[in-house]
Every structure is written in C-alpha cells, then in structure tokens.
Amino acid sequence: MNGILPLWKERGMTSHDCVFKLRKILRTKKVGHTGTLDPGVEGVLPICIGQATRIAEYLTDAGKTYEAIISIGRTTTTEDAEGETVEEDLTIKKFSREQLLEVLASLTGVIEQTPPMFSAVKVNGKRLYEYARKGESVERPTRQVTIYDLELLDELAHYEGQEITFPVRIACSKGTYIRTLAVQIGEALGYPAHMKELVRTASGTFTQDNCFTLAQVAELMETEQVASCILPVEYALADYPYIEITNANEKEIFNGQVLPADALLNSHDKIVYGINGKAVAVYQAHPTKDGLMKPHKMFPTIE
C-alpha cells in the first residue's frame, strides 16, 4: 500500500492521533503525516503511506490555505481560543473596513514572526510547548514567512463593539503561525487579539473536496475499496516538471547517478523522471558541482 491519503482531520484530535488510528485501520505501520495541525483545528492533512513517506517533506514544504476567525479584544497564552487570557480590552472598539484592509495589506508578503511558546518549534533540543507547560520561558527565534494572500471574507463597512470578529482567508508558506498572524493583526489595529477558529482548506494540491474522514477510510477498508481514496505519489509531485526516462538514460537514473543538469533546473528546483507517468526519481541541482544534478529521492518500486 503506497500513496497519499488526503485526510480531513477533525477537531479534538492531534495529527499523531490520526496517524495512530490510520495504522490500525489500514493495517500498516508505515504511515506519516505532513505537518502538524493543532487539536482545535480541522482541515486538510495529507497522509503518506508506504514508500510515499519518502516524499512527505515535499508536502510539508508546500503552501497552505486557511480560513480563520480573528477576534479583537483579548490575547491568550496560546494565541488562540484555548489559552488563558493574558490581556483583555473591554472598551468599545471602532475601525473601518478601509483601516482593516490596510492592515491586512501591510501583513501580506514576506513578514517576520516569533513562534508562540505553545508550539512545536525546537529550541535547544526541546519543543517550545515543553518549556511552556513547565512555566519556563526561553528566547524564541524570529523567522521569515510569506503571506501570499490575506483576504477579508465579510462585506462589512464598519466594525464596532467590545469584541470584534471577522473572517479571513490566508494563503501562506510553510511555517506560518496563523495564531501569531491574528495577534499581529490586532497589534496593527492597536488592540489585543487572538485566533478564535481555524480551518485548513488546502495543503499544496490537496483541497477539502478530495479529502476523506477517518470514518470514511475505515468503511472503505472494510468494503475493500480503500484504494479509491489513496492517490499515487505523482499527485504530490505535480508541481515539478516530468520527464519520461529513455533507453539512453534509464540505467543511470535507476542507479541514482549524477548527471549533467537538465535546463529545466534553471526555472525549477526539482524535476521528476519516470516511466509511463510513474515517478522513479526526483533530481535537483548538485549542491557543490556546477552543471550537474543528483537524485534527491528514489522510489523505483512504487506501484
């Protein structure tokens, strides 16, 4: 069993819970997820099965799309609705749609974020949430992420109230914390804020429309139709150029040899070689030898 299962993770479960349950449902140990979703978040979570776990990092690195409810008026320890209140502003707040759109525009593009203490980022070999649970505080690394699009989803002209909420859609790079983005939006407006709700609607090429729940997967397994929800590894490689292997280069590619760099690597970071549309190897530019390329991943036995 090799391929990618586009799972719809339900609220209340960790990503590891999903992997644990799928190992039992699918009766295989080689199962891995492609990026952590917090228990309070539902959404698209591609799962790699069998040899497809080799390309899990490609899916983890892919861009994500979310829909969130931002709440203005209160910050929390976790930057979402699950945490304890850190600061609360009970005044009546007012701002216009134009002001909000300006703030969203200012946070679009390459921005800096400091991961929340309750996150899986590692510092000195330990995850930040391990420090947070012990009440310890450590210096957190600031990093750059990219917000490709930040869209306001309502039609209101004015916002007013003790608590103000509004929906947004975010297309972003890997490593983006939407919780932190909610706080940044609040700061730009001059108020404390947190992320009230979050749904991941897309991960790379996978969307909500082609996802299955754990219950649906279990039912398909029982009726021996589970293959209908497992996509081939090529689906995750669709963003890279594909080149059919020829008699001239078949031996070299199957042996994972270093080859002269294909011109496509001038415009793409990776290219896929395969037979009859089935991926055999992913090549990338050689890190130390100009004009050459080397295999990054090999999976000649995937069916």
C-alpha positions as a LaTeX table, in Angstrom:
\begin{tabular}{lrrr}
\hline
Residue & $x$ (\AA) & $y$ (\AA) & $z$ (\AA) \\
\hline
Met1 & 0.00 & 0.00 & 0.00 \\
Asn2 & 1.78 & 3.09 & $-1.29$ \\
Gly3 & 0.34 & 6.54 & $-1.86$ \\
Ile4 & $-1.13$ & 9.64 & $-0.34$ \\
Leu5 & $-4.37$ & 9.74 & 1.60 \\
Pro6 & $-5.92$ & 13.22 & 1.72 \\
Leu7 & $-7.36$ & 13.13 & 5.23 \\
Trp8 & $-9.83$ & 15.60 & 6.70 \\
Lys9 & $-8.61$ & 15.95 & 10.30 \\
Glu10 & $-11.47$ & 16.58 & 12.67 \\
Arg11 & $-11.31$ & 18.85 & 15.71 \\
Gly12 & $-10.24$ & 17.33 & 19.01 \\
Met13 & $-7.52$ & 15.10 & 17.55 \\
Thr14 & $-3.79$ & 15.62 & 17.20 \\
Ser15 & $-2.03$ & 14.83 & 13.93 \\
His16 & $-0.33$ & 11.93 & 15.69 \\
Asp17 & $-3.75$ & 10.60 & 16.80 \\
Cys18 & $-4.71$ & 10.46 & 13.11 \\
Val19 & $-1.55$ & 8.53 & 12.21 \\
Phe20 & $-2.09$ & 6.09 & 15.12 \\
Lys21 & $-5.69$ & 5.39 & 14.07 \\
Leu22 & $-4.79$ & 5.02 & 10.39 \\
Arg23 & $-2.08$ & 2.48 & 11.18 \\
Lys24 & $-4.79$ & 0.33 & 12.76 \\
Ile25 & $-7.39$ & 0.97 & 10.05 \\
Leu26 & $-5.01$ & 0.33 & 7.14 \\
Arg27 & $-3.10$ & $-2.43$ & 8.96 \\
Thr28 & 0.27 & $-0.97$ & 8.10 \\
Lys29 & 2.96 & 0.72 & 10.19 \\
Lys30 & 4.46 & 2.93 & 7.50 \\
Val31 & 2.16 & 5.94 & 7.88 \\
Gly32 & 3.21 & 9.56 & 8.38 \\
His33 & 1.55 & 12.97 & 8.38 \\
Thr34 & 2.79 & 16.02 & 6.51 \\
Gly35 & 2.61 & 18.82 & 9.04 \\
Thr36 & 1.10 & 19.27 & 12.46 \\
Leu37 & $-2.42$ & 20.61 & 12.89 \\
Asp38 & $-3.37$ & 21.66 & 16.42 \\
Pro39 & $-6.14$ & 19.63 & 18.11 \\
Gly40 & $-8.56$ & 22.57 & 17.92 \\
Val41 & $-8.07$ & 22.92 & 14.17 \\
Glu42 & $-9.80$ & 20.88 & 11.48 \\
Gly43 & $-8.79$ & 20.58 & 7.88 \\
Val44 & $-6.69$ & 19.05 & 5.12 \\
Leu45 & $-3.90$ & 16.77 & 6.38 \\
Pro46 & $-2.25$ & 14.70 & 3.62 \\
Ile47 & $-1.08$ & 11.34 & 4.94 \\
Cys48 & 1.78 & 9.43 & 3.31 \\
Ile49 & 1.56 & 5.64 & 3.23 \\
Gly50 & 4.29 & 3.10 & 2.47 \\
Gln51 & 7.02 & 4.34 & 0.17 \\
Ala52 & 5.16 & 7.62 & $-0.28$ \\
Thr53 & 6.60 & 8.60 & 3.13 \\
Arg54 & 9.76 & 9.38 & 1.15 \\
Ile55 & 8.13 & 12.48 & $-0.29$ \\
Ala56 & 6.43 & 13.65 & 2.93 \\
Glu57 & 8.82 & 16.60 & 3.13 \\
Tyr58 & 7.61 & 17.89 & $-0.25$ \\
Leu59 & 4.06 & 18.01 & 1.08 \\
Thr60 & 5.19 & 19.58 & 4.34 \\
Asp61 & 7.03 & 22.28 & 2.39 \\
Ala62 & 4.02 & 23.05 & 0.19 \\
Gly63 & 1.96 & 26.19 & 0.71 \\
Lys64 & $-1.20$ & 26.09 & 2.81 \\
Thr65 & $-4.56$ & 27.86 & 2.72 \\
Tyr66 & $-6.62$ & 28.58 & 5.83 \\
Glu67 & $-9.86$ & 30.25 & 6.80 \\
Ala68 & $-9.78$ & 31.84 & 10.24 \\
Ile69 & $-11.94$ & 33.89 & 12.56 \\
Ile70 & $-9.91$ & 36.69 & 14.14 \\
Ser71 & $-11.11$ & 38.04 & 17.50 \\
Ile72 & $-10.15$ & 41.56 & 18.58 \\
Gly73 & $-10.21$ & 42.38 & 22.30 \\
Arg74 & $-8.23$ & 39.66 & 24.07 \\
Thr75 & $-4.85$ & 37.94 & 23.89 \\
Thr76 & $-4.20$ & 34.46 & 25.29 \\
Thr77 & $-1.23$ & 32.34 & 26.36 \\
Thr78 & $-1.63$ & 30.15 & 23.27 \\
Glu79 & $-2.70$ & 32.94 & 20.89 \\
Asp80 & $-5.91$ & 31.01 & 20.18 \\
Ala81 & $-9.22$ & 30.48 & 21.98 \\
Glu82 & $-7.86$ & 27.55 & 24.00 \\
Gly83 & $-5.45$ & 29.58 & 26.12 \\
Glu84 & $-5.82$ & 31.61 & 29.30 \\
Thr85 & $-6.37$ & 35.35 & 29.00 \\
Val86 & $-3.19$ & 37.45 & 29.07 \\
Glu87 & $-4.67$ & 40.85 & 28.25 \\
Glu88 & $-8.24$ & 41.98 & 27.75 \\
Asp89 & $-9.58$ & 45.28 & 26.45 \\
Leu90 & $-13.24$ & 45.78 & 27.36 \\
Thr91 & $-13.61$ & 49.17 & 25.69 \\
Ile92 & $-15.84$ & 49.72 & 22.68 \\
Lys93 & $-13.57$ & 49.46 & 19.65 \\
Lys94 & $-14.13$ & 51.07 & 16.27 \\
Phe95 & $-12.40$ & 50.83 & 12.93 \\
Ser96 & $-13.44$ & 50.99 & 9.29 \\
Arg97 & $-13.17$ & 48.41 & 6.56 \\
Glu98 & $-10.53$ & 50.57 & 4.89 \\
Gln99 & $-8.41$ & 50.58 & 8.05 \\
Leu100 & $-8.67$ & 46.80 & 8.33 \\
Leu101 & $-7.82$ & 46.26 & 4.67 \\
Glu102 & $-4.74$ & 48.48 & 5.09 \\
Val103 & $-3.60$ & 46.32 & 8.00 \\
Leu104 & $-4.13$ & 43.11 & 6.03 \\
Ala105 & $-2.18$ & 44.57 & 3.09 \\
Ser106 & 0.68 & 45.52 & 5.41 \\
Leu107 & 0.93 & 41.88 & 6.57 \\
Thr108 & 0.92 & 40.45 & 3.05 \\
Gly109 & 4.24 & 39.38 & 1.56 \\
Val110 & 7.38 & 38.41 & 3.48 \\
Ile111 & 6.87 & 39.09 & 7.20 \\
Glu112 & 8.64 & 38.18 & 10.43 \\
Gln113 & 7.03 & 36.00 & 13.08 \\
Thr114 & 8.09 & 34.82 & 16.52 \\
Pro115 & 6.56 & 31.37 & 17.14 \\
Pro116 & 4.24 & 31.14 & 20.18 \\
Met117 & 5.52 & 29.41 & 23.32 \\
Phe118 & 2.82 & 26.78 & 22.84 \\
Ser119 & 4.22 & 25.46 & 19.55 \\
Ala120 & 6.31 & 22.55 & 18.28 \\
Val121 & 9.33 & 24.66 & 17.30 \\
Lys122 & 12.52 & 23.27 & 18.86 \\
Val123 & 14.91 & 25.41 & 20.94 \\
Asn124 & 17.98 & 23.74 & 22.45 \\
Gly125 & 16.62 & 20.29 & 21.60 \\
Lys126 & 13.24 & 20.78 & 23.28 \\
Arg127 & 9.92 & 21.88 & 21.82 \\
Leu128 & 8.63 & 25.24 & 22.96 \\
Tyr129 & 5.45 & 23.75 & 24.39 \\
Glu130 & 7.57 & 21.62 & 26.74 \\
Tyr131 & 9.04 & 24.80 & 28.23 \\
Ala132 & 5.62 & 26.46 & 28.32 \\
Arg133 & 3.99 & 23.57 & 30.20 \\
Lys134 & 6.66 & 23.90 & 32.90 \\
Gly135 & 6.16 & 27.64 & 33.10 \\
Glu136 & 9.59 & 28.27 & 31.66 \\
Ser137 & 10.36 & 30.96 & 29.10 \\
Val138 & 13.16 & 30.83 & 26.53 \\
Glu139 & 14.28 & 33.11 & 23.74 \\
Arg140 & 12.35 & 32.22 & 20.60 \\
Pro141 & 13.85 & 32.50 & 17.12 \\
Thr142 & 12.22 & 35.07 & 14.85 \\
Arg143 & 11.82 & 33.82 & 11.29 \\
Gln144 & 10.54 & 34.98 & 7.94 \\
Val145 & 7.39 & 33.52 & 6.39 \\
Thr146 & 5.43 & 34.52 & 3.30 \\
Ile147 & 1.77 & 35.51 & 3.26 \\
Tyr148 & 0.78 & 35.14 & $-0.39$ \\
Asp149 & $-2.76$ & 36.37 & 0.09 \\
Leu150 & $-4.74$ & 37.73 & 3.05 \\
Glu151 & $-8.38$ & 38.22 & 2.12 \\
Leu152 & $-11.21$ & 39.66 & 4.20 \\
Leu153 & $-14.26$ & 37.43 & 3.73 \\
Asp154 & $-17.12$ & 39.61 & 5.00 \\
Glu155 & $-18.81$ & 42.67 & 3.48 \\
Leu156 & $-18.99$ & 44.99 & 6.50 \\
Ala157 & $-18.16$ & 48.67 & 6.08 \\
His158 & $-17.59$ & 49.37 & 9.78 \\
Tyr159 & $-16.58$ & 47.34 & 12.82 \\
Glu160 & $-17.64$ & 48.28 & 16.34 \\
Gly161 & $-18.02$ & 46.51 & 19.67 \\
Gln162 & $-16.37$ & 45.26 & 22.82 \\
Glu163 & $-15.30$ & 42.14 & 20.91 \\
Ile164 & $-14.97$ & 42.34 & 17.14 \\
Thr165 & $-14.62$ & 39.24 & 14.98 \\
Phe166 & $-14.09$ & 38.91 & 11.25 \\
Pro167 & $-13.26$ & 36.05 & 8.85 \\
Val168 & $-10.14$ & 35.95 & 6.68 \\
Arg169 & $-8.62$ & 33.58 & 4.15 \\
Ile170 & $-4.85$ & 33.13 & 4.27 \\
Ala171 & $-2.61$ & 31.57 & 1.63 \\
Cys172 & 0.87 & 31.19 & 3.12 \\
Ser173 & 4.20 & 29.41 & 3.14 \\
Lys174 & 5.14 & 26.56 & 5.41 \\
Gly175 & 5.99 & 27.55 & 8.97 \\
Thr176 & 3.37 & 30.29 & 9.19 \\
Tyr177 & 1.53 & 30.51 & 12.50 \\
Ile178 & $-1.99$ & 31.79 & 11.89 \\
Arg179 & $-2.36$ & 32.29 & 15.66 \\
Thr180 & 0.58 & 34.65 & 15.60 \\
Leu181 & $-0.77$ & 36.38 & 12.49 \\
Ala182 & $-4.02$ & 37.05 & 14.39 \\
Val183 & $-2.03$ & 38.72 & 17.17 \\
Gln184 & $-0.10$ & 40.76 & 14.59 \\
Ile185 & $-3.34$ & 41.95 & 13.01 \\
Gly186 & $-4.56$ & 43.07 & 16.43 \\
Glu187 & $-1.31$ & 44.86 & 17.20 \\
Ala188 & $-1.50$ & 46.75 & 13.91 \\
Leu189 & $-5.05$ & 47.83 & 14.80 \\
Gly190 & $-3.92$ & 48.81 & 18.31 \\
Tyr191 & $-5.77$ & 46.08 & 20.24 \\
Pro192 & $-5.11$ & 42.68 & 21.81 \\
Ala193 & $-6.28$ & 39.81 & 19.60 \\
His194 & $-6.31$ & 36.06 & 19.16 \\
Met195 & $-7.35$ & 33.41 & 16.64 \\
Lys196 & $-10.86$ & 32.25 & 17.51 \\
Glu197 & $-11.31$ & 29.49 & 14.91 \\
Leu198 & $-9.22$ & 27.91 & 12.16 \\
Val199 & $-9.78$ & 25.53 & 9.26 \\
Arg200 & $-7.07$ & 24.43 & 6.81 \\
Thr201 & $-8.82$ & 24.31 & 3.45 \\
Ala202 & $-5.82$ & 23.33 & 1.30 \\
Ser203 & $-2.34$ & 21.86 & 1.62 \\
Gly204 & $-0.35$ & 22.04 & $-1.59$ \\
Thr205 & $-2.51$ & 20.50 & $-4.32$ \\
Phe206 & $-4.84$ & 18.82 & $-1.81$ \\
Thr207 & $-8.16$ & 20.51 & $-1.01$ \\
Gln208 & $-11.18$ & 19.84 & 1.16 \\
Asp209 & $-13.06$ & 18.47 & $-1.86$ \\
Asn210 & $-10.83$ & 15.41 & $-2.22$ \\
Cys211 & $-10.45$ & 14.59 & 1.49 \\
Phe212 & $-11.82$ & 11.65 & 3.47 \\
Thr213 & $-12.57$ & 11.38 & 7.19 \\
Leu214 & $-11.23$ & 8.56 & 9.36 \\
Ala215 & $-14.72$ & 7.02 & 9.45 \\
Gln216 & $-14.94$ & 7.05 & 5.65 \\
Val217 & $-11.49$ & 5.45 & 5.34 \\
Ala218 & $-12.48$ & 2.72 & 7.83 \\
Glu219 & $-15.66$ & 2.00 & 5.85 \\
Leu220 & $-13.76$ & 1.83 & 2.55 \\
Met221 & $-11.24$ & $-0.53$ & 4.13 \\
Glu222 & $-14.00$ & $-2.85$ & 5.32 \\
Thr223 & $-15.58$ & $-2.93$ & 1.84 \\
Glu224 & $-12.18$ & $-3.41$ & 0.17 \\
Gln225 & $-12.47$ & $-0.10$ & $-1.68$ \\
Val226 & $-9.76$ & 1.81 & 0.21 \\
Ala227 & $-7.66$ & 2.15 & $-2.96$ \\
Ser228 & $-10.23$ & 4.68 & $-4.19$ \\
Cys229 & $-9.08$ & 7.22 & $-1.58$ \\
Ile230 & $-5.32$ & 6.73 & $-1.92$ \\
Leu231 & $-3.70$ & 8.89 & $-4.56$ \\
Pro232 & $-0.46$ & 7.97 & $-6.35$ \\
Val233 & 2.79 & 9.61 & $-5.30$ \\
Glu234 & 2.83 & 11.51 & $-8.60$ \\
Tyr235 & $-0.06$ & 13.65 & $-7.32$ \\
Ala236 & 2.29 & 15.25 & $-4.80$ \\
Leu237 & 4.93 & 15.81 & $-7.47$ \\
Ala238 & 2.60 & 17.57 & $-9.91$ \\
Asp239 & 4.25 & 20.96 & $-9.37$ \\
Tyr240 & 7.57 & 19.68 & $-10.77$ \\
Pro241 & 8.33 & 19.11 & $-14.47$ \\
Tyr242 & 8.06 & 15.46 & $-15.54$ \\
Ile243 & 10.49 & 13.81 & $-17.98$ \\
Glu244 & 10.00 & 10.33 & $-19.41$ \\
Ile245 & 13.03 & 8.06 & $-18.98$ \\
Thr246 & 14.61 & 6.89 & $-22.24$ \\
Asn247 & 16.78 & 3.92 & $-23.15$ \\
Ala248 & 19.72 & 6.32 & $-23.18$ \\
Asn249 & 19.43 & 7.37 & $-19.52$ \\
Glu250 & 17.46 & 4.50 & $-17.94$ \\
Lys251 & 20.47 & 2.73 & $-16.41$ \\
Glu252 & 21.98 & 5.92 & $-14.97$ \\
Ile253 & 18.72 & 7.12 & $-13.41$ \\
Phe254 & 17.79 & 3.74 & $-11.92$ \\
Asn255 & 21.28 & 3.61 & $-10.40$ \\
Gly256 & 20.89 & 7.13 & $-8.99$ \\
Gln257 & 23.91 & 8.50 & $-10.81$ \\
Val258 & 24.97 & 12.13 & $-11.04$ \\
Leu259 & 24.05 & 13.51 & $-14.47$ \\
Pro260 & 24.51 & 16.70 & $-16.49$ \\
Ala261 & 21.93 & 19.21 & $-15.25$ \\
Asp262 & 18.74 & 19.48 & $-17.26$ \\
Ala263 & 17.89 & 23.01 & $-18.44$ \\
Leu264 & 14.57 & 22.78 & $-16.56$ \\
Leu265 & 16.52 & 23.17 & $-13.31$ \\
Asn266 & 17.15 & 26.78 & $-14.30$ \\
Ser267 & 13.49 & 27.52 & $-13.57$ \\
His268 & 12.51 & 24.72 & $-11.16$ \\
Asp269 & 14.24 & 23.45 & $-8.03$ \\
Lys270 & 13.40 & 19.80 & $-8.85$ \\
Ile271 & 12.41 & 17.64 & $-11.80$ \\
Val272 & 10.81 & 14.18 & $-11.89$ \\
Tyr273 & 11.95 & 11.27 & $-14.05$ \\
Gly274 & 9.62 & 8.35 & $-14.62$ \\
Ile275 & 8.31 & 5.58 & $-16.83$ \\
Asn276 & 4.80 & 5.71 & $-18.27$ \\
Gly277 & 3.93 & 8.55 & $-15.92$ \\
Lys278 & 5.17 & 6.70 & $-12.80$ \\
Ala279 & 7.86 & 8.53 & $-10.83$ \\
Val280 & 11.21 & 6.80 & $-10.48$ \\
Ala281 & 13.45 & 9.62 & $-9.23$ \\
Val282 & 13.42 & 13.28 & $-8.26$ \\
Tyr283 & 16.55 & 15.16 & $-9.34$ \\
Gln284 & 17.86 & 18.52 & $-8.17$ \\
Ala285 & 20.91 & 20.65 & $-8.94$ \\
His286 & 24.10 & 19.27 & $-7.41$ \\
Pro287 & 24.92 & 21.34 & $-4.31$ \\
Thr288 & 28.67 & 21.53 & $-4.97$ \\
Lys289 & 29.21 & 20.70 & $-8.66$ \\
Asp290 & 28.06 & 23.29 & $-11.18$ \\
Gly291 & 26.35 & 21.95 & $-14.28$ \\
Leu292 & 25.44 & 18.64 & $-12.67$ \\
Met293 & 22.35 & 17.22 & $-10.95$ \\
Lys294 & 21.87 & 14.44 & $-8.44$ \\
Pro295 & 18.89 & 12.42 & $-7.21$ \\
His296 & 17.09 & 13.81 & $-4.18$ \\
Lys297 & 14.61 & 10.93 & $-3.88$ \\
Met298 & 14.42 & 7.47 & $-5.48$ \\
Phe299 & 11.34 & 5.24 & $-5.46$ \\
Pro300 & 11.61 & 2.76 & $-8.33$ \\
Thr301 & 9.37 & 0.13 & $-6.72$ \\
Ile302 & 6.23 & 2.22 & $-6.11$ \\
Glu303 & 3.28 & 0.59 & $-7.87$ \\
\hline
\end{tabular}
